[in-house]
Amino acid sequence: MININIKKSLGEFNLDVAFQVEKGIVGILGPSGCGKSLTLQAIAGLLNPDSGNISIGNHVVFDPKKKINIPTRKRKVGYVFQNYALFPHLTVSENIGFGLNGMSRIEKTKKVSEMLEVVQLTGLENRYPNELSGGQQQRVALARTLVTEPEILLLDEPFSALDQHVKKQLELELLAIIKKNFSGVVLFVTHNIEEAYRICDYLCLYDSGRNIQFGTKQEVLERPISKSAAKIVGCENVFEIRWMNGNSVVLDGIELELEDCVLTTKRYLGIHSYDLSFVASNDRANTFPYAITSVVDGIDRATVSVVVANVTFHVVVSKSSLEGIMKGDLLLYVPFDKILFMD
Ligand SMILES: Nc1ncnc2c1ncn2[C@@H]1O[C@H](COP(=O)(O)OP(=O)(O)OP(=O)(O)O)[C@@H](O)[C@H]1O
């Protein structure tokens, strides 16, 4: 369990975050410079907040009102950094055993060798970090952290230094090791919504030093609460709206019908690019002729940008459907049950 409620001013930047997590892997997502790493540093005791409190498990580790500020080494926090931060002059075994203080040599050797097995690096114990691949270095970093039996695991963009082609495989490996050997809360900082979705149970969205939304990954993806939350979860189609009545809204020049009367005060509407589609007939509401403005080609999918009146929609389509869409005799379909309303 982690409970954090802190404020910290650093020059112009103000960090003001509060959330509580009982268990599971939480993806912390947000634009660059929004305070994700500072939050992890505060939890680890590497940054002193100006006020607030932090508890890990059943222990208060920071609360200036109670004069509590437990030092980093006693916080039971495992921290894996972007660049792994291994000691270059120590071998794999020495790196893993580094944090095991107050243990006999025999005990330490046993623990390190168990951990080498957990991260499948047995046989490489005498190598130095520069003799390992990026993925192997990452596993040493994870082992060095897990061996200290932390109550919380902080992963700060652990895949960012890896090549694209090995990333997914290593993600799976790392996830399997964590799930099998660690039962506490994992806070996982990433910029990538796809990666967060693959790995995490919950998402915590950040914007300008604040956490703006927390929920299961499905909830957050399906119901971003604001325009900034929608942007962070990769919703490419967000528009300011004018309510006509409870049954329809007007975007810039087009009217969208809604399924039920949903009068709200929400100012924006969003729809994920994968929820839009192209259809052959206008036998349903919200189908529109379109003009294509661009096509971004992917391996098996493409993103087609189309204009309807003055509104540009981005639509993800399969490559096989691209030819029909390019001819322009289909209609863009905006399904009302996929429309998201937000502040
Ligand atoms: N010691 C410091 N003094 C002043 N400002 C700082 C300090 N450390 C960080 N900042 C500022 O605080 C903000 C948040 O930094 P943080 O590293 O938490 O961002 P982040 O969300 O992790 O970004 P990224 O995704 O780029 O790693 C940034 O604007 C950064 O410039």
PDBQT file of the ligand as one rigid body, heavy atoms in Angstrom, charges set to zero:
ROOT
HETATM    1  N1  LIG A 401      16.026  20.389  -8.646  1.00  0.00    +0.000 N 
HETATM    2  C1  LIG A 401      15.130  21.028  -9.387  1.00  0.00    +0.000 A 
HETATM    3  N2  LIG A 401      15.022  22.375  -9.364  1.00  0.00    +0.000 NA
HETATM    4  C2  LIG A 401      14.093  23.027 -10.091  1.00  0.00    +0.000 A 
HETATM    5  N3  LIG A 401      13.209  22.403 -10.904  1.00  0.00    +0.000 NA
HETATM    6  C3  LIG A 401      13.280  21.068 -10.978  1.00  0.00    +0.000 A 
HETATM    7  C4  LIG A 401      14.233  20.301 -10.228  1.00  0.00    +0.000 A 
HETATM    8  N4  LIG A 401      14.041  18.990 -10.508  1.00  0.00    +0.000 NA
HETATM    9  C5  LIG A 401      13.022  18.946 -11.388  1.00  0.00    +0.000 A 
HETATM   10  N5  LIG A 401      12.574  20.174 -11.682  1.00  0.00    +0.000 N 
HETATM   11  C6  LIG A 401      11.473  20.536 -12.587  1.00  0.00    +0.000 C 
HETATM   12  O1  LIG A 401      10.311  19.889 -12.114  1.00  0.00    +0.000 OA
HETATM   13  C7  LIG A 401       9.500  19.484 -13.203  1.00  0.00    +0.000 C 
HETATM   14  C8  LIG A 401       9.106  18.037 -13.051  1.00  0.00    +0.000 C 
HETATM   15  O2  LIG A 401      10.248  17.218 -13.200  1.00  0.00    +0.000 OA
HETATM   16  P1  LIG A 401      10.138  15.626 -13.334  1.00  0.00    +0.000 P 
HETATM   17  O3  LIG A 401      11.538  15.117 -13.501  1.00  0.00    +0.000 OA
HETATM   18  O4  LIG A 401       9.353  15.085 -12.214  1.00  0.00    +0.000 OA
HETATM   19  O5  LIG A 401       9.322  15.484 -14.686  1.00  0.00    +0.000 OA
HETATM   20  P2  LIG A 401       8.823  14.146 -15.410  1.00  0.00    +0.000 P 
HETATM   21  O6  LIG A 401       7.345  14.191 -15.447  1.00  0.00    +0.000 OA
HETATM   22  O7  LIG A 401       9.444  12.948 -14.768  1.00  0.00    +0.000 OA
HETATM   23  O8  LIG A 401       9.404  14.390 -16.861  1.00  0.00    +0.000 OA
HETATM   24  P3  LIG A 401      10.029  13.366 -17.951  1.00  0.00    +0.000 P 
HETATM   25  O9  LIG A 401       8.885  12.568 -18.426  1.00  0.00    +0.000 OA
HETATM   26  O10 LIG A 401      10.570  14.288 -18.991  1.00  0.00    +0.000 OA
HETATM   27  O11 LIG A 401      11.093  12.550 -17.242  1.00  0.00    +0.000 OA
HETATM   28  C9  LIG A 401      10.286  19.801 -14.461  1.00  0.00    +0.000 C 
HETATM   29  O12 LIG A 401       9.769  20.993 -15.025  1.00  0.00    +0.000 OA
HETATM   30  C10 LIG A 401      11.691  19.980 -13.986  1.00  0.00    +0.000 C 
HETATM   31  O13 LIG A 401      12.369  20.890 -14.792  1.00  0.00    +0.000 OA
ENDROOT
TORSDOF 0
